[in-house]
Amino acid sequence: MSNPLLSIIIPTYNRPHLLPRAVNTALAQTVEDVEVIVVDDASNQPVNLSEHPRLKIIRLPQNGGTSAARNVGAKTASGRWITYLDDDDELLPHMAEVSLKALANTTLPKPVAVLSALEVVNQDGKFLNKRIPPTLPRGSHFFLEEIASGLSFFSKQTLVVEREVFLEIGGYDESFTSRVHTEMFLRLNPVCSILGLPTVTYRLYVHDGPRISRDPSLRQVNFDRLIQKHKSLLLQHPQAFAKFLYEHAVRSSELGQKNAALSTLLWAMQLAPKETLRRVTRPYKNKLLKYANVKK
């Protein structure tokens, strides 16, 4: 396909048992003007998929990480619009149609990208929760702005964005091995409106397989790198930044990184003392209330 409207890019590494499911859902879109690009990030065994006229496979000579693979896919894509699909997730059949129709009808300041809702499921496909993205006009700062209750910033996997806009901001920062979406959106939203849709178009699977985000050392390195790169912007949004720090501190504590957890929590307290203290004491307050109710 020489001039598709949308390119669906699937980076993959050593997941031959999951990849075909993802590819099949990308090829099964109700819009036919779509190409699917699989970027094999030097898997131990080369990707082996059935041929399809709308499927292209790129094998990288050496493993460069998810950001590099995503950037290769974007540079290779022929579509005006691009989107990404993780190799262990699924697209619902109407994903492309819903997204492209919304982009054609939006009145937000251009350029505009779109996010749609996603559903989180376990390995057996059982529904766990639903995430609905917010709408933020160009000039906003995704994940730092206040949004309505019930909306979530954790739907970044559903992004459909113009390829040229994505490449103009530099694509994904290849120095990051995790928090790649968060970092990229901090550069995208200031120059591109984000249209949030309530329609579920993406199925995100949670599983126990290997993930970079679970590596304590890499997680801390990428956290520090994100703050160093965007510190001035983060400090302009002290409440949101404090929440971000608190959530990182909680996860660091769970991973046994006590010193990192304490220093991050203290920073959150400096930025937003009342709200951070409320977050710290909330679990204990809930336990006390539950105990009091049992006593009754």
TIDO-384463 format. One line per field, with one value per atom (N, C-alpha, C): residue number from 0; residue in three letters; atom name; x, z, y. Coordinates in steps of 0.2 Angstrom, whole numbers. Atoms other than C-alpha are relative to their C-alpha. Example, Ala and Ser with C-alpha at 12.3 -4.5 7.8 and 13.67 -1.06 7.14 Angstrom:
<recs>
n <- 0  0  0  1  1  1 .
res <- ALA  ALA  ALA  SER  SER  SER .
atom <- N  CA  C  N  CA  C .
c1 <- 4  62  4  -4  68  -4 .
c3 <- 0  39  0  -1  36  3 .
c2 <- -6  -22  6  -6  -5  5 .
</recs>
This chain:
<recs>
n <- 0  0  0  1  1  1  2  2  2  3  3  3  4  4  4  5  5  5  6  6  6  7  7  7  8  8  8  9  9  9  10  10  10  11  11  11  12  12  12  13  13  13  14  14  14  15  15  15  16  16  16  17  17  17  18  18  18  19  19  19  20  20  20  21  21  21  22  22  22  23  23  23  24  24  24  25  25  25  26  26  26  27  27  27  28  28  28  29  29  29  30  30  30  31  31  31  32  32  32  33  33  33  34  34  34  35  35  35  36  36  36  37  37  37  38  38  38  39  39  39  40  40  40  41  41  41  42  42  42  43  43  43  44  44  44  45  45  45  46  46  46  47  47  47  48  48  48  49  49  49  50  50  50  51  51  51  52  52  52  53  53  53  54  54  54  55  55  55  56  56  56  57  57  57  58  58  58  59  59  59  60  60  60  61  61  61  62  62  62  63  63  63  64  64  64  65  65  65  66  66  66  67  67  67  68  68  68  69  69  69  70  70  70  71  71  71  72  72  72  73  73  73  74  74  74  75  75  75  76  76  76  77  77  77  78  78  78  79  79  79  80  80  80  81  81  81  82  82  82  83  83  83  84  84  84  85  85  85  86  86  86  87  87  87  88  88  88  89  89  89  90  90  90  91  91  91  92  92  92  93  93  93  94  94  94  95  95  95  96  96  96  97  97  97  98  98  98  99  99  99  100  100  100  101  101  101  102  102  102  103  103  103  104  104  104  105  105  105  106  106  106  107  107  107  108  108  108  109  109  109  110  110  110  111  111  111  112  112  112  113  113  113  114  114  114  115  115  115  116  116  116  117  117  117  118  118  118  119  119  119  120  120  120  121  121  121  122  122  122  123  123  123  124  124  124  125  125  125  126  126  126  127  127  127  128  128  128  129  129  129  130  130  130  131  131  131  132  132  132  133  133  133  134  134  134  135  135  135  136  136  136  137  137  137  138  138  138  139  139  139  140  140  140  141  141  141  142  142  142  143  143  143  144  144  144  145  145  145  146  146  146  147  147  147  148  148  148  149  149  149  150  150  150  151  151  151  152  152  152  153  153  153  154  154  154  155  155  155  156  156  156  157  157  157  158  158  158  159  159  159  160  160  160  161  161  161  162  162  162  163  163  163  164  164  164  165  165  165  166  166  166  167  167  167  168  168  168  169  169  169  170  170  170  171  171  171  172  172  172  173  173  173  174  174  174  175  175  175  176  176  176  177  177  177  178  178  178  179  179  179  180  180  180  181  181  181  182  182  182  183  183  183  184  184  184  185  185  185  186  186  186  187  187  187  188  188  188  189  189  189  190  190  190  191  191  191  192  192  192  193  193  193  194  194  194  195  195  195  196  196  196  197  197  197  198  198  198  199  199  199  200  200  200  201  201  201  202  202  202  203  203  203  204  204  204  205  205  205  206  206  206  207  207  207  208  208  208  209  209  209  210  210  210  211  211  211  212  212  212  213  213  213  214  214  214  215  215  215  216  216  216  217  217  217  218  218  218  219  219  219  220  220  220  221  221  221  222  222  222  223  223  223  224  224  224  225  225  225  226  226  226  227  227  227  228  228  228  229  229  229  230  230  230  231  231  231  232  232  232  233  233  233  234  234  234  235  235  235  236  236  236  237  237  237  238  238  238  239  239  239  240  240  240  241  241  241  242  242  242  243  243  243  244  244  244  245  245  245  246  246  246  247  247  247  248  248  248  249  249  249  250  250  250  251  251  251  252  252  252  253  253  253  254  254  254  255  255  255  256  256  256  257  257  257  258  258  258  259  259  259  260  260  260  261  261  261  262  262  262  263  263  263  264  264  264  265  265  265  266  266  266  267  267  267  268  268  268  269  269  269  270  270  270  271  271  271  272  272  272  273  273  273  274  274  274  275  275  275  276  276  276  277  277  277  278  278  278  279  279  279  280  280  280  281  281  281  282  282  282  283  283  283  284  284  284  285  285  285  286  286  286  287  287  287  288  288  288  289  289  289  290  290  290  291  291  291  292  292  292  293  293  293  294  294  294  295  295  295 .
res <- MET  MET  MET  SER  SER  SER  ASN  ASN  ASN  PRO  PRO  PRO  LEU  LEU  LEU  LEU  LEU  LEU  SER  SER  SER  ILE  ILE  ILE  ILE  ILE  ILE  ILE  ILE  ILE  PRO  PRO  PRO  THR  THR  THR  TYR  TYR  TYR  ASN  ASN  ASN  ARG  ARG  ARG  PRO  PRO  PRO  HIS  HIS  HIS  LEU  LEU  LEU  LEU  LEU  LEU  PRO  PRO  PRO  ARG  ARG  ARG  ALA  ALA  ALA  VAL  VAL  VAL  ASN  ASN  ASN  THR  THR  THR  ALA  ALA  ALA  LEU  LEU  LEU  ALA  ALA  ALA  GLN  GLN  GLN  THR  THR  THR  VAL  VAL  VAL  GLU  GLU  GLU  ASP  ASP  ASP  VAL  VAL  VAL  GLU  GLU  GLU  VAL  VAL  VAL  ILE  ILE  ILE  VAL  VAL  VAL  VAL  VAL  VAL  ASP  ASP  ASP  ASP  ASP  ASP  ALA  ALA  ALA  SER  SER  SER  ASN  ASN  ASN  GLN  GLN  GLN  PRO  PRO  PRO  VAL  VAL  VAL  ASN  ASN  ASN  LEU  LEU  LEU  SER  SER  SER  GLU  GLU  GLU  HIS  HIS  HIS  PRO  PRO  PRO  ARG  ARG  ARG  LEU  LEU  LEU  LYS  LYS  LYS  ILE  ILE  ILE  ILE  ILE  ILE  ARG  ARG  ARG  LEU  LEU  LEU  PRO  PRO  PRO  GLN  GLN  GLN  ASN  ASN  ASN  GLY  GLY  GLY  GLY  GLY  GLY  THR  THR  THR  SER  SER  SER  ALA  ALA  ALA  ALA  ALA  ALA  ARG  ARG  ARG  ASN  ASN  ASN  VAL  VAL  VAL  GLY  GLY  GLY  ALA  ALA  ALA  LYS  LYS  LYS  THR  THR  THR  ALA  ALA  ALA  SER  SER  SER  GLY  GLY  GLY  ARG  ARG  ARG  TRP  TRP  TRP  ILE  ILE  ILE  THR  THR  THR  TYR  TYR  TYR  LEU  LEU  LEU  ASP  ASP  ASP  ASP  ASP  ASP  ASP  ASP  ASP  ASP  ASP  ASP  GLU  GLU  GLU  LEU  LEU  LEU  LEU  LEU  LEU  PRO  PRO  PRO  HIS  HIS  HIS  MET  MET  MET  ALA  ALA  ALA  GLU  GLU  GLU  VAL  VAL  VAL  SER  SER  SER  LEU  LEU  LEU  LYS  LYS  LYS  ALA  ALA  ALA  LEU  LEU  LEU  ALA  ALA  ALA  ASN  ASN  ASN  THR  THR  THR  THR  THR  THR  LEU  LEU  LEU  PRO  PRO  PRO  LYS  LYS  LYS  PRO  PRO  PRO  VAL  VAL  VAL  ALA  ALA  ALA  VAL  VAL  VAL  LEU  LEU  LEU  SER  SER  SER  ALA  ALA  ALA  LEU  LEU  LEU  GLU  GLU  GLU  VAL  VAL  VAL  VAL  VAL  VAL  ASN  ASN  ASN  GLN  GLN  GLN  ASP  ASP  ASP  GLY  GLY  GLY  LYS  LYS  LYS  PHE  PHE  PHE  LEU  LEU  LEU  ASN  ASN  ASN  LYS  LYS  LYS  ARG  ARG  ARG  ILE  ILE  ILE  PRO  PRO  PRO  PRO  PRO  PRO  THR  THR  THR  LEU  LEU  LEU  PRO  PRO  PRO  ARG  ARG  ARG  GLY  GLY  GLY  SER  SER  SER  HIS  HIS  HIS  PHE  PHE  PHE  PHE  PHE  PHE  LEU  LEU  LEU  GLU  GLU  GLU  GLU  GLU  GLU  ILE  ILE  ILE  ALA  ALA  ALA  SER  SER  SER  GLY  GLY  GLY  LEU  LEU  LEU  SER  SER  SER  PHE  PHE  PHE  PHE  PHE  PHE  SER  SER  SER  LYS  LYS  LYS  GLN  GLN  GLN  THR  THR  THR  LEU  LEU  LEU  VAL  VAL  VAL  VAL  VAL  VAL  GLU  GLU  GLU  ARG  ARG  ARG  GLU  GLU  GLU  VAL  VAL  VAL  PHE  PHE  PHE  LEU  LEU  LEU  GLU  GLU  GLU  ILE  ILE  ILE  GLY  GLY  GLY  GLY  GLY  GLY  TYR  TYR  TYR  ASP  ASP  ASP  GLU  GLU  GLU  SER  SER  SER  PHE  PHE  PHE  THR  THR  THR  SER  SER  SER  ARG  ARG  ARG  VAL  VAL  VAL  HIS  HIS  HIS  THR  THR  THR  GLU  GLU  GLU  MET  MET  MET  PHE  PHE  PHE  LEU  LEU  LEU  ARG  ARG  ARG  LEU  LEU  LEU  ASN  ASN  ASN  PRO  PRO  PRO  VAL  VAL  VAL  CYS  CYS  CYS  SER  SER  SER  ILE  ILE  ILE  LEU  LEU  LEU  GLY  GLY  GLY  LEU  LEU  LEU  PRO  PRO  PRO  THR  THR  THR  VAL  VAL  VAL  THR  THR  THR  TYR  TYR  TYR  ARG  ARG  ARG  LEU  LEU  LEU  TYR  TYR  TYR  VAL  VAL  VAL  HIS  HIS  HIS  ASP  ASP  ASP  GLY  GLY  GLY  PRO  PRO  PRO  ARG  ARG  ARG  ILE  ILE  ILE  SER  SER  SER  ARG  ARG  ARG  ASP  ASP  ASP  PRO  PRO  PRO  SER  SER  SER  LEU  LEU  LEU  ARG  ARG  ARG  GLN  GLN  GLN  VAL  VAL  VAL  ASN  ASN  ASN  PHE  PHE  PHE  ASP  ASP  ASP  ARG  ARG  ARG  LEU  LEU  LEU  ILE  ILE  ILE  GLN  GLN  GLN  LYS  LYS  LYS  HIS  HIS  HIS  LYS  LYS  LYS  SER  SER  SER  LEU  LEU  LEU  LEU  LEU  LEU  LEU  LEU  LEU  GLN  GLN  GLN  HIS  HIS  HIS  PRO  PRO  PRO  GLN  GLN  GLN  ALA  ALA  ALA  PHE  PHE  PHE  ALA  ALA  ALA  LYS  LYS  LYS  PHE  PHE  PHE  LEU  LEU  LEU  TYR  TYR  TYR  GLU  GLU  GLU  HIS  HIS  HIS  ALA  ALA  ALA  VAL  VAL  VAL  ARG  ARG  ARG  SER  SER  SER  SER  SER  SER  GLU  GLU  GLU  LEU  LEU  LEU  GLY  GLY  GLY  GLN  GLN  GLN  LYS  LYS  LYS  ASN  ASN  ASN  ALA  ALA  ALA  ALA  ALA  ALA  LEU  LEU  LEU  SER  SER  SER  THR  THR  THR  LEU  LEU  LEU  LEU  LEU  LEU  TRP  TRP  TRP  ALA  ALA  ALA  MET  MET  MET  GLN  GLN  GLN  LEU  LEU  LEU  ALA  ALA  ALA  PRO  PRO  PRO  LYS  LYS  LYS  GLU  GLU  GLU  THR  THR  THR  LEU  LEU  LEU  ARG  ARG  ARG  ARG  ARG  ARG  VAL  VAL  VAL  THR  THR  THR  ARG  ARG  ARG  PRO  PRO  PRO  TYR  TYR  TYR  LYS  LYS  LYS  ASN  ASN  ASN  LYS  LYS  LYS  LEU  LEU  LEU  LEU  LEU  LEU  LYS  LYS  LYS  TYR  TYR  TYR  ALA  ALA  ALA  ASN  ASN  ASN  VAL  VAL  VAL  LYS  LYS  LYS  LYS  LYS  LYS .
atom <- N  CA  C  N  CA  C  N  CA  C  N  CA  C  N  CA  C  N  CA  C  N  CA  C  N  CA  C  N  CA  C  N  CA  C  N  CA  C  N  CA  C  N  CA  C  N  CA  C  N  CA  C  N  CA  C  N  CA  C  N  CA  C  N  CA  C  N  CA  C  N  CA  C  N  CA  C  N  CA  C  N  CA  C  N  CA  C  N  CA  C  N  CA  C  N  CA  C  N  CA  C  N  CA  C  N  CA  C  N  CA  C  N  CA  C  N  CA  C  N  CA  C  N  CA  C  N  CA  C  N  CA  C  N  CA  C  N  CA  C  N  CA  C  N  CA  C  N  CA  C  N  CA  C  N  CA  C  N  CA  C  N  CA  C  N  CA  C  N  CA  C  N  CA  C  N  CA  C  N  CA  C  N  CA  C  N  CA  C  N  CA  C  N  CA  C  N  CA  C  N  CA  C  N  CA  C  N  CA  C  N  CA  C  N  CA  C  N  CA  C  N  CA  C  N  CA  C  N  CA  C  N  CA  C  N  CA  C  N  CA  C  N  CA  C  N  CA  C  N  CA  C  N  CA  C  N  CA  C  N  CA  C  N  CA  C  N  CA  C  N  CA  C  N  CA  C  N  CA  C  N  CA  C  N  CA  C  N  CA  C  N  CA  C  N  CA  C  N  CA  C  N  CA  C  N  CA  C  N  CA  C  N  CA  C  N  CA  C  N  CA  C  N  CA  C  N  CA  C  N  CA  C  N  CA  C  N  CA  C  N  CA  C  N  CA  C  N  CA  C  N  CA  C  N  CA  C  N  CA  C  N  CA  C  N  CA  C  N  CA  C  N  CA  C  N  CA  C  N  CA  C  N  CA  C  N  CA  C  N  CA  C  N  CA  C  N  CA  C  N  CA  C  N  CA  C  N  CA  C  N  CA  C  N  CA  C  N  CA  C  N  CA  C  N  CA  C  N  CA  C  N  CA  C  N  CA  C  N  CA  C  N  CA  C  N  CA  C  N  CA  C  N  CA  C  N  CA  C  N  CA  C  N  CA  C  N  CA  C  N  CA  C  N  CA  C  N  CA  C  N  CA  C  N  CA  C  N  CA  C  N  CA  C  N  CA  C  N  CA  C  N  CA  C  N  CA  C  N  CA  C  N  CA  C  N  CA  C  N  CA  C  N  CA  C  N  CA  C  N  CA  C  N  CA  C  N  CA  C  N  CA  C  N  CA  C  N  CA  C  N  CA  C  N  CA  C  N  CA  C  N  CA  C  N  CA  C  N  CA  C  N  CA  C  N  CA  C  N  CA  C  N  CA  C  N  CA  C  N  CA  C  N  CA  C  N  CA  C  N  CA  C  N  CA  C  N  CA  C  N  CA  C  N  CA  C  N  CA  C  N  CA  C  N  CA  C  N  CA  C  N  CA  C  N  CA  C  N  CA  C  N  CA  C  N  CA  C  N  CA  C  N  CA  C  N  CA  C  N  CA  C  N  CA  C  N  CA  C  N  CA  C  N  CA  C  N  CA  C  N  CA  C  N  CA  C  N  CA  C  N  CA  C  N  CA  C  N  CA  C  N  CA  C  N  CA  C  N  CA  C  N  CA  C  N  CA  C  N  CA  C  N  CA  C  N  CA  C  N  CA  C  N  CA  C  N  CA  C  N  CA  C  N  CA  C  N  CA  C  N  CA  C  N  CA  C  N  CA  C  N  CA  C  N  CA  C  N  CA  C  N  CA  C  N  CA  C  N  CA  C  N  CA  C  N  CA  C  N  CA  C  N  CA  C  N  CA  C  N  CA  C  N  CA  C  N  CA  C  N  CA  C  N  CA  C  N  CA  C  N  CA  C  N  CA  C  N  CA  C  N  CA  C  N  CA  C  N  CA  C  N  CA  C  N  CA  C  N  CA  C  N  CA  C  N  CA  C  N  CA  C  N  CA  C  N  CA  C  N  CA  C  N  CA  C  N  CA  C  N  CA  C  N  CA  C  N  CA  C  N  CA  C  N  CA  C  N  CA  C  N  CA  C  N  CA  C  N  CA  C  N  CA  C  N  CA  C  N  CA  C  N  CA  C  N  CA  C  N  CA  C  N  CA  C  N  CA  C  N  CA  C  N  CA  C  N  CA  C  N  CA  C  N  CA  C  N  CA  C  N  CA  C  N  CA  C  N  CA  C  N  CA  C  N  CA  C  N  CA  C  N  CA  C  N  CA  C  N  CA  C  N  CA  C  N  CA  C  N  CA  C  N  CA  C  N  CA  C  N  CA  C  N  CA  C  N  CA  C  N  CA  C  N  CA  C  N  CA  C  N  CA  C  N  CA  C .
c1 <- 4  0  4  -4  8  -2  2  -2  -6  5  -12  -2  2  -22  4  -2  -16  5  -5  0  0  1  -2  7  -7  16  0  0  19  7  -6  36  0  0  41  6  -6  54  -1  0  54  -7  7  35  -4  3  31  -7  6  17  -6  5  8  -1  0  12  -5  5  1  -7  7  -15  0  -1  -9  -1  0  -6  -7  6  -22  -6  5  -32  1  -1  -23  -2  3  -27  -7  7  -45  -4  3  -49  -6  6  -66  2  -2  -56  6  -6  -45  6  -6  -34  5  -5  -22  6  -5  -5  2  -3  3  7  -7  21  3  -3  30  7  -8  47  3  -3  56  7  -6  69  5  -6  82  -2  2  72  5  -4  81  -1  3  71  -3  3  66  -8  8  47  -2  3  38  -8  7  21  -3  3  9  1  0  11  -7  6  -2  2  -2  -3  1  0  -5  5  -4  8  8  -7  27  4  -4  40  7  -7  56  4  -4  70  6  -6  83  6  -6  101  2  -2  103  -6  6  91  2  -1  89  -5  5  74  -6  7  56  0  0  59  3  -3  71  -4  4  60  -7  6  45  2  -2  55  1  -1  60  -7  7  42  -3  3  37  3  -4  51  -2  1  46  -7  7  27  -1  2  18  -6  6  2  1  0  -2  -1  0  -7  3  -3  2  -3  2  -3  4  -5  6  -5  3  0  6  -5  10  -1  1  13  -3  4  4  -7  7  -12  -4  4  -26  -3  4  -35  -7  7  -54  -1  0  -60  -2  2  -67  5  -5  -51  2  -2  -45  -6  6  -63  -2  2  -68  5  -5  -51  0  -1  -50  -7  7  -69  0  0  -66  5  -5  -51  -2  3  -60  -5  6  -74  2  -1  -65  1  0  -65  6  -6  -49  5  -5  -35  5  -4  -24  7  2  -14  -3  3  -24  1  0  -21  -6  6  -34  3  -1  -34  -7  6  -48  0  0  -53  3  -2  -46  -2  2  -51  6  -6  -38  -3  2  -40  5  -5  -31  2  -2  -23  -5  5  -39  -5  5  -48  -5  5  -58  1  0  -62  2  -2  -53  -2  2  -56  0  1  -59  3  -4  -48  -3  2  -56  4  -5  -44  -3  2  -46  1  -1  -47  4  -4  -33  2  -2  -31  8  -7  -14  2  -3  -3  0  1  -8  6  -6  4  -3  3  -3  3  -1  -3  1  -1  0  -6  6  -17  -5  6  -32  -5  5  -45  -6  7  -63  1  0  -66  -3  2  -68  5  -4  -55  7  -7  -37  5  -5  -21  4  -3  -16  -4  3  -23  4  -5  -8  1  -1  -7  -5  5  -22  1  -2  -13  -1  0  -17  2  -3  -6  3  -3  0  8  -7  17  4  -4  24  1  -1  20  4  -4  27  7  -7  43  3  -2  44  2  -2  45  5  -5  58  -1  2  48  1  -2  52  7  -7  68  3  -3  79  4  -4  88  -4  4  73  -2  2  69  -7  7  53  -2  3  41  1  -1  43  -6  6  25  -1  0  25  4  -5  40  -2  2  34  -6  6  17  2  -2  26  2  -2  33  -5  5  18  -6  6  3  2  -1  11  0  1  11  -6  6  -4  -5  5  -21  -1  2  -27  -7  8  -45  -1  2  -51  -7  6  -64  -2  2  -75  -1  1  -76  6  -5  -66  2  -2  -55  7  -6  -40  -1  0  -38  7  -7  -23  0  0  -18  6  -5  -9  2  -3  2  6  -6  17  6  -6  29  5  -5  45  -2  1  43  6  -5  56  -2  2  45  0  -1  47  7  -7  66  1  -1  70  5  -5  86  -1  2  80  -6  6  64  2  -3  74  4  -4  86  -5  4  72  -5  4  62  5  -5  78  1  -1  80  -5  6  63  -1  0  64  5  -5  80  -1  2  74  -6  6  57  -1  1  61  -4  3  56  -7  7  40  -4  3  36  -1  0  39  -6  5  26  -7  6  13  1  -2  17  -5  5  1  1  0  2  7  -7  21  0  0  19  -4  4  6  4  -4  18  6  -5  32  -3  3  21  -1  2  15  7  -7  34  3  -2  38  -3  3  25  2  -3  31  7  -7  49  0  0  45  -2  2  36  5  -5  51  6  -5  62  5  -4  70  -2  2  68  3  -3  80  -3  3  73  -7  6  56  -1  0  59  2  -2  68  -5  5  55  -7  6  41  1  -2  50  -1  0  51  -8  7  32  -3  2  29  2  -2  38  -4  4  28  -7  7  11  -1  0  12  -7  6  -7  -3  3  -12  5  -4  3  -1  1  0  -7  6  -18  1  -1  -12  4  -4  0  -4  4  -13  -6  7  -28  0  1  -24  -1  0  -22  -7  6  -38  -6  5  -48  0  -1  -41  -4  3  -47  -7  7  -64  -3  3  -66  0  -1  -60  -6  6  -73  -6  6  -87  -1  0  -82  -2  2  -83  -7  7  -100  -4 .
c3 <- 0  0  0  1  -6  4  -3  2  5  -5  17  4  -4  28  7  -6  44  0  -1  49  7  -7  64  1  -1  71  6  -6  82  1  -2  90  4  -3  96  2  -2  105  4  -3  109  3  -2  110  -6  6  96  1  -2  106  0  -1  108  -7  6  92  -5  5  80  2  -2  90  -1  1  90  -7  7  71  -3  3  67  2  -2  77  -4  4  67  -7  6  51  -1  0  55  1  -1  56  -5  5  48  -5  5  38  -3  4  24  -1  2  21  6  -6  34  -2  0  34  7  -6  48  -1  0  52  6  -5  63  0  -1  70  4  -4  76  3  -3  88  2  0  85  5  -4  93  -1  1  96  -6  6  82  -4  4  68  0  0  67  -6  5  57  -1  1  51  -7  7  36  -4  4  22  -1  1  19  -3  4  7  4  -3  20  6  -6  32  -2  2  32  7  -5  43  0  0  48  5  -5  57  1  -1  66  1  -1  66  7  -7  85  4  -5  100  2  -2  102  5  -5  114  -3  2  113  -4  3  109  -7  6  95  -5  5  87  -2  2  88  -5  5  79  -7  6  66  -4  3  63  -3  2  62  -6  6  49  -6  5  39  -3  2  39  -6  5  24  1  -2  32  2  -3  36  8  -7  53  2  -2  64  7  -7  80  1  -2  90  4  -3  96  4  -4  110  -2  3  104  5  -4  119  1  0  117  -6  6  105  -2  2  95  -1  2  93  -7  8  75  -2  2  75  2  -2  82  -5  5  66  -2  3  60  5  -6  77  0  -1  78  -6  6  60  -1  1  60  5  -5  76  -2  2  69  -6  6  53  2  -2  63  6  -6  78  -2  1  80  5  -4  92  -4  4  87  -3  4  74  2  1  74  6  -5  83  0  0  89  4  -4  97  4  -4  111  1  -1  114  6  -6  129  -1  0  133  6  -6  144  2  -3  155  2  -2  156  2  -2  164  -6  5  155  -3  3  153  -3  4  145  5  -5  161  1  -1  162  7  -7  176  1  0  172  -6  6  159  1  -1  156  -6  5  147  0  0  142  0  0  144  -7  6  130  2  -2  131  -6  6  119  -1  1  111  5  -5  124  7  -7  138  1  -2  147  3  -2  147  6  -6  164  6  -5  173  1  0  170  5  -4  181  -5  5  173  4  -4  178  3  -3  189  -4  5  180  -6  5  167  2  -2  166  -5  4  159  -3  1  158  -6  6  140  -6  6  130  -5  5  121  -6  5  110  -5  4  102  -7  7  84  -2  1  78  -7  6  62  0  0  57  0  0  53  6  -6  69  5  -5  79  -2  2  69  1  -1  71  7  -7  90  2  -2  89  1  -1  91  7  -7  107  1  -2  116  2  0  114  6  -6  130  6  -5  140  -2  1  142  3  -2  152  1  -1  155  -7  7  136  -2  1  134  3  -4  148  -3  2  142  -7  6  124  0  0  128  3  -2  138  -5  6  121  -5  5  111  1  -2  120  -1  1  120  -8  8  100  -3  3  97  5  -4  104  1  -2  112  0  0  108  4  -4  121  -2  2  116  5  -5  128  -3  3  115  1  -1  120  -7  7  105  1  -2  114  6  -6  125  2  -3  137  4  -4  144  6  -5  161  2  -1  164  4  -5  174  -4  4  159  2  -1  159  -3  2  159  3  -2  160  6  -6  172  6  -6  184  3  -2  185  4  -4  200  -2  2  194  -6  6  177  1  -2  184  3  -3  195  -5  5  181  -4  4  170  3  -5  184  0  -1  187  -6  6  169  -3  2  166  4  -4  180  -2  2  175  -7  6  157  0  0  162  6  -7  179  0  0  175  -1  1  168  6  -6  182  6  -6  195  -1  2  186  2  -1  191  7  -7  210  2  -2  214  -4  5  199  1  -1  202  6  -6  220  0  0  216  -4  4  203  4  -5  216  5  -5  229  -3  3  217  -1  1  213  6  -6  231  3  -2  235  -4  4  221  1  -2  226  6  -6  243  -1  2  236  -3  4  226  5  -5  242  -1  0  237  5  -6  254  0  0  252  -6  6  235  2  -2  242  5  -5  257  -3  3  247  -4  5  234  4  -4  247  4  -3  256  -5  5  240  -1  1  237  6  -6  255  -1  1  251  -5  6  235  2  -2  242  6  -6  260  3  -2  264  -4  5  249  1  0  251  7  -7  270  0  1  265  -3  4  253  5  -4  266  5  -6  280  -2  2  269  1  -2  270  7  -8  289  2  -2  290  -2  3  279  5  -4  290  7  -6  306  0  1  299  -1  1  294  6  -7  311  4  -4  319  -2  3  308  2  -3  313  7  -7  331  2  -2  330  -1 .
c2 <- -6  0  6  -5  16  6  -6  30  -2  2  23  7  -6  36  -1  2  27  -5  6  17  -2  3  6  -4  2  3  -5  5  -13  -2  2  -13  -7  6  -31  -3  3  -40  -7  6  -59  -2  2  -61  -4  3  -73  -3  3  -81  5  -5  -64  4  -5  -54  -2  1  -63  3  -3  -58  7  -7  -40  2  -1  -40  -1  1  -48  5  -5  -35  7  -6  -21  -1  1  -29  -1  1  -32  7  -6  -13  1  -1  -8  5  -4  5  -4  4  -3  4  -4  12  1  1  6  -5  4  -1  -2  3  -12  -1  0  -10  -4  4  -23  2  -2  -17  -5  5  -32  3  -3  -25  -5  5  -39  -6  6  -53  -6  6  -69  -4  3  -77  5  -5  -66  -1  0  -62  -4  4  -75  1  -2  -69  -2  1  -74  7  -6  -62  3  -4  -49  6  -6  -35  7  -6  -22  0  1  -29  1  -1  -24  -2  2  -31  3  -3  -22  -4  3  -31  4  -4  -21  -4  4  -27  -1  1  -24  3  -2  -21  7  -7  -2  2  -2  -2  2  -2  3  6  -7  21  0  0  18  -4  4  4  4  -4  16  6  -5  30  -3  3  18  -1  2  13  7  -7  32  2  -2  36  -4  4  21  1  0  24  4  -4  30  4  -3  36  7  -7  54  -1  1  48  -7  6  35  -1  2  25  -6  6  12  -5  6  -5  -4  4  -14  -8  7  -32  -5  4  -39  2  -3  -29  -1  1  -28  7  -5  -15  -3  2  -16  2  -1  -16  7  -7  2  5  -5  10  5  -5  18  4  -3  22  6  -5  31  6  -5  40  5  -5  47  4  -4  52  6  -5  62  5  -5  70  5  -3  75  5  -5  84  4  -4  92  7  -8  111  2  -2  111  3  -4  122  -6  5  112  2  7  102  -4  4  89  -7  7  72  -3  3  60  -6  6  48  -3  3  36  -4  3  26  -7  7  9  -4  4  -6  -4  4  -15  -7  7  -34  -4  4  -48  -5  5  -63  -4  4  -72  5  -4  -57  3  -3  -52  7  -7  -34  2  -3  -24  7  -7  -6  3  -4  7  7  -6  23  5  -5  38  6  -6  52  7  -7  71  3  -5  84  6  -6  97  3  -4  111  1  -1  115  5  -5  124  -3  4  112  -4  5  100  -6  6  83  -3  3  74  5  -5  91  4  -4  99  -4  2  97  -3  3  85  -2  2  80  -7  6  66  -5  5  50  -1  0  54  -2  3  47  2  -2  52  -7  6  33  -4  3  30  2  -3  36  -5  5  20  1  -1  25  6  -6  40  -1  0  44  7  -6  58  1  -1  66  -2  2  58  6  -6  75  4  -4  83  -4  4  68  0  -1  69  6  -6  87  2  -1  86  -5  4  73  -7  7  57  -2  2  47  1  -2  52  -7  7  36  -1  0  40  -3  2  34  -8  7  15  -1  1  18  8  -6  33  4  -3  36  3  -4  41  6  -6  53  5  -5  62  2  -3  63  4  -5  70  6  -7  84  4  -4  89  1  0  85  5  -4  94  7  -7  111  3  -2  111  -3  4  99  -1  2  98  -7  7  82  -1  2  76  -6  6  64  -3  4  51  -5  4  41  -7  7  26  -4  5  11  -3  2  6  -5  4  -3  -4  5  -18  -1  0  -17  -6  6  -34  1  1  -35  -7  7  -50  1  1  -56  0  0  -55  5  -5  -45  7  -7  -26  4  -4  -13  4  -4  -3  -3  4  -17  0  0  -15  6  -5  -5  5  -5  3  4  -4  7  5  -4  14  7  -6  26  5  -4  31  4  -4  36  5  -5  45  6  -6  56  3  -3  59  4  -3  64  7  -6  77  5  -4  83  4  -3  86  5  -4  94  4  -2  101  7  -6  119  0  1  114  -3  4  102  5  -4  115  6  -5  127  -3  3  114  -4  3  110  -5  5  101  -7  6  89  -4  3  87  -4  3  83  -7  7  69  -5  4  62  -2  2  62  -5  4  54  -7  6  40  -4  3  37  -3  2  36  -6  6  23  -6  6  12  -2  2  14  -4  3  9  -8  7  -7  -4  4  -11  0  0  -9  5  -5  7  6  -4  15  7  -7  30  4  -4  35  2  -1  33  6  -5  44  7  -6  58  3  -3  59  2  -2  59  7  -7  74  5  -5  83  2  -1  81  4  -4  87  8  -7  103  4  -3  106  1  0  102  -3  4  98  -2  3  97  -6  5  87  -7  6  75  -3  3  73  -4  4  68  -6  7  55  -5  5  48  -3  2  47  -4  3  41  -7  8  22  -1  1  23  2  -2  33  -5  5  20  -6  6  6  1  -2  15  0  0  18  -7  7  0  -3  3  -5  2  -3  6  -3  2  0  -8  7  -18  -1  0  -14  1  -2  -7  -6 .
</recs>
